[in-house]
């Protein structure tokens, strides 16, 4: 028998290793990649967002709807616990204007280096370039390595293999077949925190791909007209459609509408700093010989990509109707046709169903095998929620192993 095996050297796996090694249990972390935390490091390139500072009830609401098991995991290692944990690594954090929490240097690498140093000093062993290929007939873990096939028989295993997004960094969901073969139920993987496809005109594609619209307010309505989502932020026009923070925040809802109806519609407030009455007054103001486009640029500063978006929707006759123009500026309908591929998504929805797990995240059908991180069936918006839940589920899985061994 070998030590406890953790498969996956991302945040969830590393946190499970920390819990186990702190209890004096020998841990070996296996990963298919040549180095630790590849997705963690790439996610931190634009500024390492660790967690969010909001009150716990609001924080927990960002995961809804979700299993009570996930909620309890995050309660046990919440956003404040994450900040305290980083401080114990010797790093300081600050809260940004959005409420997001960052390391003071905004970088992921120093955090990962400090964490790895602590794990190695606790005796954690790392075996890289070890790609898990399932179990053999005896229940041993099988790995493909540069030196050939390797098999081990640990006393317990934590699977922290990631979801299906960013496969080039190792999250390719190849593990799904091995779990389904053992009777473990999985929810299909889908794109989360992703862009969506819009059938843009050639003019948009030629002139405005890469353009940011900020600030913009994005709304999503129910079929009956009720507002389901309403948030101000930034979106970016891509060759295929739209992406950006405010789009990612609505991605679960938009994906559900696409699955149910085949299309989804977002309504963009192109001038969220103006009321509808103000916009209507300026649009209706006498413009003399000026075109409506020149008039909007002069009176409202509406030009460039915002004007181009209006031209995508308004017909030639609509431009002569000041009331219609004002309404479209405040609620421009953009039809979405599908989510971008999961390989492009920041994260994924789907994975191991929580109904297959106990409160310690052990699989009911495979004793001694625990699951953590993005391979579980949950999702959350960007803003530190993803990382917090990965850390929290990794911690609970580690504690679950300790309790099971005892």
Secondary structure as the mmCIF struct_conf table of DSSP 4:
data_model
#
loop_
_struct_conf.conf_type_id
_struct_conf.id
_struct_conf.beg_label_comp_id
_struct_conf.beg_label_asym_id
_struct_conf.beg_label_seq_id
_struct_conf.end_label_comp_id
_struct_conf.end_label_asym_id
_struct_conf.end_label_seq_id
STRN STRN1 UNK A 2 UNK A 2
STRN STRN2 UNK A 4 UNK A 7
BEND BEND1 UNK A 10 UNK A 10
HELX_RH_AL_P HELX_RH_AL_P1 UNK A 11 UNK A 22
TURN_TY1_P TURN_TY1_P1 UNK A 23 UNK A 24
STRN STRN3 UNK A 27 UNK A 30
BEND BEND2 UNK A 32 UNK A 36
HELX_RH_AL_P HELX_RH_AL_P2 UNK A 38 UNK A 43
TURN_TY1_P TURN_TY1_P2 UNK A 44 UNK A 46
STRN STRN4 UNK A 49 UNK A 52
BEND BEND3 UNK A 54 UNK A 54
HELX_RH_AL_P HELX_RH_AL_P3 UNK A 56 UNK A 61
TURN_TY1_P TURN_TY1_P3 UNK A 62 UNK A 63
BEND BEND4 UNK A 65 UNK A 65
HELX_RH_AL_P HELX_RH_AL_P4 UNK A 68 UNK A 76
TURN_TY1_P TURN_TY1_P4 UNK A 77 UNK A 77
HELX_RH_AL_P HELX_RH_AL_P5 UNK A 79 UNK A 88
TURN_TY1_P TURN_TY1_P5 UNK A 89 UNK A 90
STRN STRN5 UNK A 93 UNK A 95
TURN_TY1_P TURN_TY1_P6 UNK A 97 UNK A 98
BEND BEND5 UNK A 99 UNK A 99
STRN STRN6 UNK A 100 UNK A 103
TURN_TY1_P TURN_TY1_P7 UNK A 104 UNK A 105
BEND BEND6 UNK A 108 UNK A 108
HELX_RH_AL_P HELX_RH_AL_P6 UNK A 109 UNK A 121
TURN_TY1_P TURN_TY1_P8 UNK A 122 UNK A 123
STRN STRN7 UNK A 125 UNK A 127
BEND BEND7 UNK A 129 UNK A 129
STRN STRN8 UNK A 131 UNK A 135
TURN_TY1_P TURN_TY1_P9 UNK A 137 UNK A 138
BEND BEND8 UNK A 139 UNK A 139
STRN STRN9 UNK A 141 UNK A 145
TURN_TY1_P TURN_TY1_P10 UNK A 146 UNK A 147
STRN STRN10 UNK A 148 UNK A 152
STRN STRN11 UNK A 154 UNK A 154
BEND BEND9 UNK A 155 UNK A 155
STRN STRN12 UNK A 157 UNK A 159
BEND BEND10 UNK A 164 UNK A 165
HELX_RH_3T_P HELX_RH_3T_P1 UNK A 167 UNK A 169
TURN_TY1_P TURN_TY1_P11 UNK A 170 UNK A 170
TURN_TY1_P TURN_TY1_P12 UNK A 174 UNK A 175
HELX_RH_AL_P HELX_RH_AL_P7 UNK A 176 UNK A 180
TURN_TY1_P TURN_TY1_P13 UNK A 181 UNK A 183
STRN STRN13 UNK A 186 UNK A 192
BEND BEND11 UNK A 193 UNK A 193
STRN STRN14 UNK A 196 UNK A 197
HELX_RH_AL_P HELX_RH_AL_P8 UNK A 202 UNK A 207
TURN_TY1_P TURN_TY1_P14 UNK A 208 UNK A 210
STRN STRN15 UNK A 212 UNK A 221
TURN_TY1_P TURN_TY1_P15 UNK A 223 UNK A 224
BEND BEND12 UNK A 225 UNK A 225
STRN STRN16 UNK A 227 UNK A 237
BEND BEND13 UNK A 239 UNK A 240
STRN STRN17 UNK A 241 UNK A 243
BEND BEND14 UNK A 244 UNK A 244
HELX_RH_AL_P HELX_RH_AL_P9 UNK A 245 UNK A 249
TURN_TY1_P TURN_TY1_P16 UNK A 250 UNK A 250
HELX_RH_AL_P HELX_RH_AL_P10 UNK A 251 UNK A 261
BEND BEND15 UNK A 262 UNK A 262
STRN STRN18 UNK A 264 UNK A 269
TURN_TY1_P TURN_TY1_P17 UNK A 270 UNK A 273
BEND BEND16 UNK A 274 UNK A 274
HELX_RH_AL_P HELX_RH_AL_P11 UNK A 276 UNK A 284
BEND BEND17 UNK A 285 UNK A 285
TURN_TY1_P TURN_TY1_P18 UNK A 288 UNK A 289
BEND BEND18 UNK A 290 UNK A 290
HELX_RH_AL_P HELX_RH_AL_P12 UNK A 292 UNK A 300
HELX_RH_AL_P HELX_RH_AL_P13 UNK A 304 UNK A 313
TURN_TY1_P TURN_TY1_P19 UNK A 316 UNK A 317
HELX_RH_3T_P HELX_RH_3T_P2 UNK A 318 UNK A 320
HELX_RH_AL_P HELX_RH_AL_P14 UNK A 322 UNK A 330
BEND BEND19 UNK A 331 UNK A 331
STRN STRN19 UNK A 332 UNK A 336
STRN STRN20 UNK A 338 UNK A 339
HELX_LH_PP_P HELX_LH_PP_P1 UNK A 340 UNK A 341
HELX_RH_3T_P HELX_RH_3T_P3 UNK A 342 UNK A 344
BEND BEND20 UNK A 345 UNK A 346
STRN STRN21 UNK A 347 UNK A 352
HELX_RH_3T_P HELX_RH_3T_P4 UNK A 354 UNK A 356
STRN STRN22 UNK A 357 UNK A 357
TURN_TY1_P TURN_TY1_P20 UNK A 359 UNK A 360
STRN STRN23 UNK A 362 UNK A 363
BEND BEND21 UNK A 364 UNK A 366
TURN_TY1_P TURN_TY1_P21 UNK A 367 UNK A 368
STRN STRN24 UNK A 369 UNK A 371
HELX_RH_3T_P HELX_RH_3T_P5 UNK A 373 UNK A 375
STRN STRN25 UNK A 376 UNK A 376
BEND BEND22 UNK A 377 UNK A 377
TURN_TY1_P TURN_TY1_P22 UNK A 382 UNK A 384
HELX_RH_AL_P HELX_RH_AL_P15 UNK A 385 UNK A 405
#
